[in-house]
Amino acid sequence: MSRSPSDPEALLRKLEWTVIRRLDGLLQGDYRTLFRGFGLDLADLREYQYHDDVRHIDWNVTARLQTPYVREYVEDREVSAWFLLDLSPSVDFGSSTVRKRSLSVDFVAVVARLLTRHGNRVGAMLYGDRVDTVLPARGGRRQVLHLMHKLATRPETPRSTGTRLSELVEAALRMVPRRSLVFVVSDFISEPGWDKPLGHLAKRHEVVAVRLFDPLERALPDLGMVVVEDSETGEQLFVDTHDRGFRARFAAAAERREAVIRDAFAAAGVDTLELATDEDLVGAVVRFADLRKRRTQLAAGGALPRHLEARRVLPVA
C-alpha cells in the first residue's frame, strides 16, 4: 500500500477497488455483525428454548404463566460511528513508504465507507495539539469524502511538548450524544492519564482502540551510526545501532511501553485492533470483523469458533 494520494475522490476510488472490493468477497455474511446496531424494539414473546439468551427472559410473564418466556426483538440496524483521530506529530512517522498518518486515513476511509454503504452515519473529532475540528455524524459517500478532504488538507501539527490524548477522549465524552461505535485511532504515544477517560467512554459507548505502529518502533536493526529524532519535540540523538547492548535496551524499553499500553487497554475494558505500517489493510479489517463477531457472540452467551479463540487481537473486556 503506497502513500495515500492527496485527492480524496481518487483515494476513495482506489480503496473501493483495491480494498473494499476484496472485503466484499471475504466478509460476506459478516457484514451483519460488523454493523450491528445498538437499539432493540420488542417484537414478541415465546417460550424459552435451549441456547436462548437468559438475559431476554421476561420474569413477569414467566412468574404469571409458570413457564419461562423470552422476549424477541427487532434490531435497530443503524449505527452512529465516531472516529477520534490523533494527528499529533508522532503519527507522521514511517520507516518505509507508509506513514502512520496515511495508514490512519486509509483505515478511516475504508471503515467509514463500509458503514455509510449500509445506511449508517459517521462523524469525527480531529486532534493535533488540541481538538480543533469536529464533524457531526452524517451518512452517505459525500460525508466520507468530506472527512477525507479534512484529513488531506490538514497541515502537519507543529512540534510540541507532547501529546495529551486524554483531551481527545474527554472531548468525546462531552460531545458524542448517543450510544455509538467509537474508534480511537492513535499510536497512543502520549502523556499518561488517558486510560481512565477511555474507560469512562467505554461505559457509554462501544469503543475500539485502533493502535497505529511502525515495526521500527519496537526493534532497531543494525544500521551503524544514525541520528534518531523525537517526532513530538524534535530532540535528536546520535546513536550506534551496531551496539547489541543498545539495541537490546531499546527493545526492552519498547516492550515496557507496550506492556503499559496493553494494561491500559485492559483496565479501560476496550476492544483493541493493531495496525502496522507494513500490514495489508484488508487483513486488518477482516480482523476487526472477527473482533465484532466475538463481541456479538459473547453478548449472546454463545461459544466461540476455535479460530477466533486463538486470535491475538480480540476484545479484552
N, C-alpha and C positions, 0 to 999 in steps of 0.2 A: 504494500500500500504506500504510494508516494505521498508527498506532502499535498495537503488539500489546496486546490485552486481557490483564488480569491473570489471568483464569480459564484454566488450561491446557487443560481439556477444550474450552471454547469456541474457544480459539485453534486447537487441533489440528483441530477440525471445520471451522473456517473455512479453514485451509490445505489440508485434504484436498479441500475443494470448489473453492477458487479457484486452487490451485497444483498439487497432486498430480494432480487430475483432468485438468488440461491437460497435465501431463507424461506421463500415460498415453498420450495420443494422439500426442505429439511424439516420445517416446523409442522406443516400441515395442520392436523387437529390440535396442536399445542397452542394455537392462537387463542383458544378459549381460556386456558389457564393464564396465558400471558397477559390478557386484557380483561380479566375478571373484575367486575365492578364491586362496590362495597355495599350498595343498598339492596335490601331484600323486601319484597312485598308478600304478605301471607296469601297463599292461593287456596289451600285445602287442608283437611285433617284426615289422617288414615291410621290404621293400626300399626304399631311398631313392628318392624321386621329386623331380623338378624343383620348386623352391619350398619344399621341406621345410626346416625349421629345422636348420641344420648342428649346432647345439648338442645335438640329440637323437640324433646318430649314436652307435651303440654300437660303440666301436672294437674291443672284444674280439671280438664276433661278426663284425664287418667283416673283421678280420685272419684269423679262422679260416675264413671262407667265401669270402674274396677278392672279396666284393661288398658295397657299402655297405648297411648296415641301420640303421634308425632305431627308436627306442623310441616307442611310442604310450602316452599317459597318459589316465587318467580324472581329471578335475579335481575337487578338493575345493572345492565351491562356497561353503562357509561362510566368512564374513568377520567378523573381530572389528575393529570400528572404535572409535576413541577420539577424543573432542573435547577439545582443550586450549583452554580458554576464558579469554581475557584480559578481565577485568571491571574493570580499573583505571579511574580517573576519566575518562581521555581518551575512552573509548568511550561516555560519556554525552552526547557532543556530537552535534548535528544541526542544520543550518541551516534545515531545513524541518519537515515533520511527522514525519519518521522519524529517530530517533537511531541511531547505530552499534550501540548495545546491542540495540535491538529488531530491527534487521536481523540481528544475530548470532543472536538467539533464533529468528527465523523460519527462517533458513538451517539451523540445527541441527535444528529440529523437522522440517523437510521431509526432509532427508537421512537423519536417524535413522529416520523413519517409512518411507521408501523401503527402507532397509536391513533393518529388522525385518520388513517385509512379506514379504521374501524369505528369511526364516529366519536372518538374521544377528544378531549381538549388538553392542550399543553401550555404551560407558562414557564417563565424562567426568572431567576434572580442572578445578576452578574456581580461578582466581587473581584476587585483589583486590590486596592488598599482600603476600600470600604465598599459597601453595597451601593452602587451608583446607577443601576439600571434594573427595572422591574417590568417584565412583560406579562400582563394579565393573561390567564388561561383562556385560550380560544381554540377552535377547531379548524380543520382544513389545511390544504397544502400551502396556502398563502401564509398561514401562521408559521409553518416550518421555515419557509423562505425568509420571513421577517426575522425570525430568530437567527438564522444563519447569516443574514445580512448584518445584524448587530454584531455578531462574532467576527465576521470577515473585515468589517470596517473599524473595529475597535483597536486603538493603538496599544502597543505593549505597555504594561504597567511599569512605571519608573521604579528604580531600586528603592528599598525601604529598609526599615529596621527589623522587619519580619512580618509574617502573615498571622493574622488573628482570625482563624476560621470560625471561632465562636461567634463573631459578629454576624457572619452569614447565616449560621444556624439560628441564632436568636432573632434575626430579622424574619426568617421563615416562620418562626413561632408566632410572631405578631401578625404576619401578612397573609399567610395561607389560610383562608377562612374555613373551608370544609375538608372533611377527611379525604386525603389524596394519596396517590403514589408519588413519593418524593425521592428523586435521585440526587445524592450529594456527590458531585463529580469533582475530585480533588486528588492531589498526591499526598494530602494530609501531612505535608511538611509545614508545620505551624507551631505557634506558641501553644503551650499546654492550656487545658481548660475547655476544649471543645467537646469532650466526651459527655459531660453532664447535660448541656443543652441538646446534644444529639439524642441522648436517652429520653429527654422530655419530648422531643419531636417525634420519636418512635412510639410514644404512648398515644399521640394524637393521630398519627398518620402511619402508612406503611412505608418504611424507609429502606432504601438500598444505598449503601455506601460504595460508590464506584471508585476504586483506588487506581490511580494512574502511576505507573512506574517505568523506569528505564533499567535494563539489566546492569548498566554500568554503575547504578546507584547502590548495588548490592555486592558487587565484586569488581575489583580493578584488575585488568590484565597487565602483563609485564610490557610496559611501553617505554621504560627508561625514565629519564628526567622530563617531567611535564609540569605545566602550570595548571593548577585547579582553582576554580573560582566559585565563590558562594553566589548563586544566582539571585538571592534575596538582597544581599548587602553589597555585592561587588568585591568583597575582600578576596585577595589572591594569595596562594601559597605555592612555592616551588617544591615539588616532592619527587622522590626517587621511587618509582613503581617497580624498579628492578629488585628492590629490597623485599625479600619474602616476609620479613617481620612486619614491615609497614603494611603490606597487602593483607596479612593476617589480622593486624589490628583494625584495619579498615573494614574487613569483612565482619569482625566481631562487633564493631560499633554499629554496622548496618543491621546485624541480626538483633542487637539490643533495641534499636529503633523499631524494627519490625515487630518485636515482641510487645513493645509498648503500644503500638498501633493496634495489633490484634487484640490485646487485652482491653483496649478502649472500645473496640467494636463489640466485644463480648459483654462488657459492662453496660453498654448502651442498648444491647439487645437488637441490633440491626442486621439485616442481610448484607452480605459483602460480595462484591464482584471485582476481581482484579483484571486490569487491562495493561498489557505490556506493549511498549512501542514496537517490538519485533513480533507481535502476535497478529494472526488473522482475525479481523473483526467479526467475521461470520461465526467462528468458534466461540467468541466471547458472548454474542447474542444468544446462540444456542445454549450456552451455559446458563445464561440468565433465564431462558425458558425453563430449563431443568430446575433452577432455583425456585421459580414461581410455581412449578408443578409440585415440588416438595412442600412448599408453603401451603398450597391448597389441600394436599393430602394430610398434612399434619393437622390443619384446622378441622378436617372432617374425621380425624381419628383413624385414618386408614394406614395401611402398611406401605412401605416404600419399595420400589423396584431395587434390585441389587445394584444396578449400575449407578443409581443415584446415591445410595448409601456410601459408595466408595469415592464420590467426587470430592475434590479438595475445597472448592469454593461453594459453600452452601450456607443456609441460614444458621446462625449461631444462637438464636433465641430459643 
